[in-house]
Amino acid sequence: MTRSVSSVSFALAAMVALPAQGPESRGLLAGAPVAVLVRSATDDAQVRVRRNGFQLLATPPLPPSPLAPDLRQILVLHNAPPDLEVDDLSLGRDEVLVNASGFITVPPNSWGVLSFSLKQGATGVPGSRIAVEAAAGSVGAALFSWVLPSNVLPPQVIGRVERSHSRQEFGLPPGSDIDGIDIPLMLGRDQGNLLGREPGFAALIAAPERIYFTVSHAARFGVPDLWWGPGPLAALRSGATIFVTERTSPTAPWLRPRVFQHYYELGLLQHEDIDGLAYDEVADKLLFSCVRSTTAPIRDEFLFLDMITDGPVVPEPVKTMVPTPQGPVPVPVSQQIGKGQNDDVDGICALDPQILTNNLPPPAGDDFGSSGGAPRPGLLGVPTVQASAFRRFQGGQVFFDSIMLGWPPLTGPAPGFAALFVTIGNDPTLLPAGPILLRNPTPAVPGDPQQYSLLVPPPFPLSNTVLTFRWVALDFATAELAEAWPVQVYL
């Protein structure tokens, strides 16, 4: 069954979008490639990588290689025990969009999204997306996203917490706990073997490469003595210390880890324990979380440090201004995401379109926008079906994987079909892309995600050509048509 561009345009103008079914993964990062650390008694620091899409397969580790950015291989190479408990990692390419006072501040023409995980046992605020996942029993192995306030995204997606990845999508057993997240590791890499490089992404994977990480306070005695640097070891060992390892080129070995910041340089006490880490090495800003404690000091779950600011080092809670009848008031982000009072944030990753760029508006300053897509306003009002898009470089070729999740109608799954169209630049012409895709009413993955891989032939990669993916889905029984969020990318 096919439709012409003109007939689809007429149908889009005549019909309204309908709610999607859940509980599918949703949001800007649904189906995104990601690297995670999974808490384990034997390979806690092993970097596991998940490619674009929704394959229900076990998330594999990076291939054994002294050059791979696999933290466990690097630490063992430098005499750490293979079961050293690592809490989180960052490649220094997080975008921490927070000002010196701890308020989220997104530059004009930009947007940002926070990815985070919670320790198993989190409950969430009743009715929140976190509470829904907690009730399903897999909250510790899920990733959530929260979209930062911005003036360039549709208001309906801002401030929303969504589950971007489920335990089942990671292929992890029940009871698993994800305690480390890094998405930039997967941006700009060859997702086939993760060792090849795309030359056009030199800004994203610049030399020297660094991996920042923390170890748990309980594991501090397993850290080799040489890593702590000069001074009495009894006064240095702490789970609130940040380490770093680096290499000078893609073919150079990873160097012995060293201290990047001691606990006292972060305004923390020696007995504290950093378990969530996002570092922006360009702006020298740090977003982190400490293991929740019932004794003083009681820390907020999202803390910020501007590491180039003079004066006392005091971690600030990350917050935004929230409107009230009495006027805007500052509210910590930890109180806006729907987590329960005793829930422990376990991993953090912060993303923005301007990774390692010169703060120009898109497309000139939009590296993440060249790797992932941003939602745009719908043609039918507010879309209720989800969509996302992510770049993939494999076998010497560039692809964009566009994904749709959710179908009409709200009353339940029924046979239907989905079609993908694209528009180029400001031209409203709908161009068909790919085949008609049939719905599976009993899908293995909630939302029956549909995916189409668009080959980007030379000379278009990184040409700043604007392309918008536009999915539509039709229910056969009721002839109800739904529009997914249009997703704009830069080829």
Sequence and secondary structure as in RCSB ss.txt:
>XXXX:A:sequence
MTRSVSSVSFALAAMVALPAQGPESRGLLAGAPVAVLVRSATDDAQVRVRRNGFQLLATPPLPPSPLAPDLRQIL
VLHNAPPDLEVDDLSLGRDEVLVNASGFITVPPNSWGVLSFSLKQGATGVPGSRIAVEAAAGSVGAALFSWVLPS
NVLPPQVIGRVERSHSRQEFGLPPGSDIDGIDIPLMLGRDQGNLLGREPGFAALIAAPERIYFTVSHAARFGVPD
LWWGPGPLAALRSGATIFVTERTSPTAPWLRPRVFQHYYELGLLQHEDIDGLAYDEVADKLLFSCVRSTTAPIRD
EFLFLDMITDGPVVPEPVKTMVPTPQGPVPVPVSQQIGKGQNDDVDGICALDPQILTNNLPPPAGDDFGSSGGAP
RPGLLGVPTVQASAFRRFQGGQVFFDSIMLGWPPLTGPAPGFAALFVTIGNDPTLLPAGPILLRNPTPAVPGDPQ
QYSLLVPPPFPLSNTVLTFRWVALDFATAELAEAWPVQVYL
>XXXX:A:secstr
    HHHHHHHHHH       SS   STTTT  EEEEE  SS TT EEEE SS   S   B  S TTS  HHHHH
HHTT  TT  EEEEE SB    B TTSBB   TT   EEEEEE TT   STTSHHHHHHHHT GGG EEEEE   
SSS GGGTT EEEEE HHHHT  TT  EEEEESGGGTTBBTTTS  B GGGTTTT SSEEEEEEE GGGGGGS G
GGG SS HHHH  BT EEEEEESSTTS     EEEE GGGGT  TT BEEEEEEETTTTEEEEEE   SSSS   
SSEEEETT  S    EE EEEE  TT  EEEEGGGTS   TT  EEEEEEE TTTTS S  TTTT TGGGTB EE
   SSSS  BEEEEEEEEETTEEEEEEEEE  S TT    EEEEEEEEETT    EEEEEEEE  SS SSTT  E
EEEEEE TT TTS  EEEEEEEEEETTTTEEEEB  EEEE 
